[in-house]
Amino acid sequence: MCGIIGIASFKDISKEILASLKKLEYRGYDSAGISTINNGEIVENKCAGKVSDLEKLIKKTSLSGNIGIGHVRWATHGAPNQINAHPHSSDEVSVVHNGIIENSSIIKKELVEKGHVFKSQTDTEVITHLITENLKKMNYLDSVFETLKKLEGSFALGIIFKKFNNLIVGARRGSPLAVGYADKEKYLGSDSYALNSMTKEVSYLDDGDICVLTKDKIDFFDKNKKKIEKKVHKLTQEKESYSKGNFKDFMSKEISEQPEVIKKCINEYLDKIRKEINIVNFPIDPKKISKVNLIACGTAYHACIVGKYWFEEFTNIDVNVDVASEFRYRNNKIKENELYIFVSQSGETADTIAALEFCKKEGAKTCAIVNVTESSLSRLSDLVLPIHVGAEIGVASTKAFTGQILVLLLFILKIAKIRNEIKADEYSNIIKDLENVHSHVTLILNNKKSIEELAEDFINIKGSMFLGRGLSYPIALEGALKFKELTYLHAEGYPAGEMKHGPLALVENGMPVIVIAPKDRFYDKTISNMQEVIARGGKILLISDHAEEITTSENVWSEIRLPQIHKFLSPFLSTIPLQLLAYYVALKKGNDIDKPRNLAKSVTVE
Ligand code: M6R
């Protein structure tokens, strides 16, 4: 992962670099660092910890310079400490890197034999030494080109030079990199989000590209050193969503935004007068789609499983769901009229992008459901369906999940309608009920105090299970993911019907088991599975919209009662208490809510 920023300016840039690094912390927060050119020398400042720690360090050193690069790290090679933090510098050059150099140990061996002394355990340091070695016999640009030829793996790089002290070189292979334009100032960033507060005009590097930034201009070269032109894109995302407002953390803000987000997203897609979903330009005529493949990671993958259930419910299309990191290495055969749908909040997830690139290479038709519309995934897809939820900063994905399933549902309903596979009254009933979902979500959020109280009982648990069937199965997976990610407590999401095939052995007296059982066609079966858990001592938290009173008679420990809703729309409601539960348990444990340990918001390495 990691985040990169570079600024070439006419004025002192250390404050601007620090401010950008704070915005980039969603990509990594193990350690941070800056290098600038100051009085003809490379000055490097770096430390373990967050950007706030770097800020304290820099205050003591009076850092200045008009040319500089900065980095936030998510450790891959070497522990997250000061020495392994980026930049990695020699007397001649300073480098920040996002990605993984797969042949670093071979290169390191060669360089050590030539007398180079390595300080860190990182793969990145080989780049610093290779460029330094090449600079002995060539100019800065050739030294970078020669270095890149030796590297295997993925990278986005920012490089500054002692002797060529008015420029920054950027290079991309596999990991995204953008540049931004302003008067007498040019920027390099690991994505456009990093640049958004400084400029609205950006260009994106393609794989193999190199760029050279000075304060006045940016030159681009392809992998054959041929000068190339780049399209300039206008950024659109609003700045306001990057602030916490009156909320304690971004996650609570983002959870509470969900009613608004649902309304906004529906407004973007629904013609309210004709009650028609406005999605056009399908990469394949919906009537001809033979199979749909949904591919994503983490929370977005769970959204895809929800999508699979809806596709099967409303259409006759075959559906396959894949985790991107598995899909990309399987022996996939792309066939005609198969639609490949990629779901991602950031649009920068390395595995998802690699899966999409594979599909494109094989000639598949692709569609991206994304939040960040200026992302790599969007730029590579045939059709882009934005989820319109605004910037999501908390590492734990909440409102993006809601947006992802909402857009998936609208897309699926539209396809079902075009294929004549959904009855007109079912289509209009679901749309009518969808327009009320936001008010039900508000009701659940208004009841968050009771979930906060429940959370107290989870702080010292050994482990927990989240169970559901049908549409509630992916919600159970998502509830467990949110719970472990935020609370650092073990949680397993499982199809309720699978318990007796193994996991029931985990259940012991007092173990919390969260059962998601909306009143759909699986309700009775889920309640039977719940009874099997109760019989083994499991402590049940039931999440349901059933009408009858069962808490005491069925030995349920506690219950979160949801508003009643159309049976196919239950995921929009049942997911909310699970987000709140994870949030409050983490809060009570004193965990970092927006930056859970060992994680990053945008997973840009495989
Ligand atoms: O940006 P993406 O949606 O592609 O990210 C995918 C996952 O990394 C992400 O959903 C992750 O699982 C979340 N942190 C879970 O809350």
Boltz pocket constraint, residues with backbone or C-beta under 6 A from the ligand:
constraints:
  - pocket:
      binder: B
      contacts: [[A, 297], [A, 298], [A, 299], [A, 300], [A, 343], [A, 344], [A, 345], [A, 346], [A, 347], [A, 348], [A, 349], [A, 352], [A, 395], [A, 396], [A, 397], [A, 398], [A, 481], [A, 482], [A, 485], [A, 600], [A, 601], [A, 602], [A, 603]]
      max_distance: 6.0
